[in-house]
């Protein structure tokens, strides 16, 4: 099985942030103020729910015998998320790193 690349995770995080904050231009890791302190718990929950949903709905990949990346049915990506964990992130980069490190593969029921 193949995990999402860090760049794929970054795109998912950006899309989830845009659901909460509107259109974001540029590299989200280069924002001068990229922490989540300005978000209240309602916005944090909305962001985390959106992030988890987008992870769950992303195409699941594996590699064929020739080393090509192919989409596989019956599996999805997941990650454990909580406001408590989010409060430990120093910013967007820490969020991306967390999701990249702790993503896991789950079989669909």
C-alpha positions as CSV (number, residue, x, y, z in Angstrom):
1,X,0.0,0.0,0.0
2,X,1.1,3.6,-0.6
3,X,0.7,6.5,1.7
4,X,-0.1,10.0,0.5
5,X,3.0,12.1,-0.2
6,X,3.7,15.2,1.9
7,X,2.7,17.4,-1.1
8,X,-0.7,15.5,-1.4
9,X,-1.2,16.0,2.4
10,X,-0.4,19.7,2.0
11,X,-3.0,20.1,-0.7
12,X,-5.6,18.4,1.4
13,X,-4.8,20.6,4.4
14,X,-5.0,23.7,2.2
15,X,-8.4,22.7,0.8
16,X,-9.7,22.1,4.4
17,X,-8.4,25.5,5.5
18,X,-10.1,27.1,2.5
19,X,-13.4,25.6,3.7
20,X,-13.0,27.6,6.9
21,X,-11.0,30.7,5.8
22,X,-11.9,31.2,2.2
23,X,-9.5,31.1,-0.8
24,X,-5.9,30.9,0.0
25,X,-3.2,32.0,-2.5
26,X,0.4,31.0,-2.3
27,X,2.2,28.5,-0.2
28,X,0.4,27.9,3.1
29,X,3.7,27.2,4.8
30,X,5.0,30.6,3.9
31,X,2.3,32.6,5.6
32,X,3.7,35.0,8.2
33,X,1.0,34.0,10.7
34,X,0.1,30.4,10.2
35,X,-1.0,29.3,13.6
36,X,-4.5,28.3,14.6
37,X,-4.8,30.5,17.7
38,X,-7.3,32.8,16.0
39,X,-9.7,29.9,15.4
40,X,-12.4,29.3,18.0
41,X,-13.4,25.7,18.8
42,X,-16.3,25.8,16.3
43,X,-13.9,26.7,13.4
44,X,-11.3,24.2,14.7
45,X,-13.9,21.4,14.7
46,X,-15.1,22.4,11.2
47,X,-11.5,22.4,9.9
48,X,-10.7,19.0,11.5
49,X,-14.0,17.5,10.2
50,X,-13.3,18.8,6.7
51,X,-9.6,17.6,6.8
52,X,-10.7,14.1,8.0
53,X,-13.4,13.9,5.4
54,X,-11.0,14.9,2.6
55,X,-8.5,12.3,3.7
56,X,-11.2,9.6,3.8
57,X,-12.5,10.5,0.4
58,X,-9.1,10.8,-1.4
59,X,-8.3,8.2,-3.9
60,X,-6.4,5.3,-2.3
61,X,-3.2,4.2,-4.0
62,X,-1.0,1.2,-4.3
63,X,1.8,0.2,-6.6
64,X,1.5,-2.5,-9.4
65,X,4.2,-5.0,-10.2
66,X,5.8,-2.4,-12.5
67,X,6.1,0.2,-9.8
68,X,3.3,2.3,-11.2
69,X,0.9,4.0,-8.8
70,X,-2.7,2.8,-9.2
71,X,-6.0,3.5,-7.6
72,X,-7.3,0.7,-5.3
73,X,-10.9,0.3,-4.3
74,X,-12.0,-0.9,-0.8
75,X,-9.5,1.2,1.1
76,X,-9.2,4.8,2.4
77,X,-6.8,7.0,4.2
78,X,-7.5,8.1,7.8
79,X,-5.9,10.1,10.6
80,X,-6.8,10.6,14.2
81,X,-7.6,14.3,14.8
82,X,-8.7,16.3,17.8
83,X,-8.7,19.8,19.1
84,X,-6.3,18.8,21.8
85,X,-3.8,17.6,19.2
86,X,-4.4,20.7,17.1
87,X,-3.7,22.9,20.0
88,X,-0.2,21.3,20.1
89,X,0.6,22.3,16.5
90,X,2.7,25.4,16.2
91,X,1.2,26.1,12.8
92,X,0.2,24.8,9.4
93,X,3.5,23.1,8.8
94,X,3.1,21.2,12.1
95,X,-0.4,20.1,10.9
96,X,0.9,18.9,7.6
97,X,3.8,17.0,9.3
98,X,1.3,15.4,11.8
99,X,-1.0,14.2,9.1
100,X,1.9,13.0,6.9
101,X,3.4,11.1,9.8
102,X,0.2,9.6,11.3
103,X,-1.9,8.8,8.3
104,X,-3.0,5.2,8.1
105,X,-4.7,2.9,5.8
106,X,-8.2,1.5,6.6
107,X,-10.3,-1.1,4.8
108,X,-13.9,0.0,3.9
109,X,-16.6,-2.0,5.5
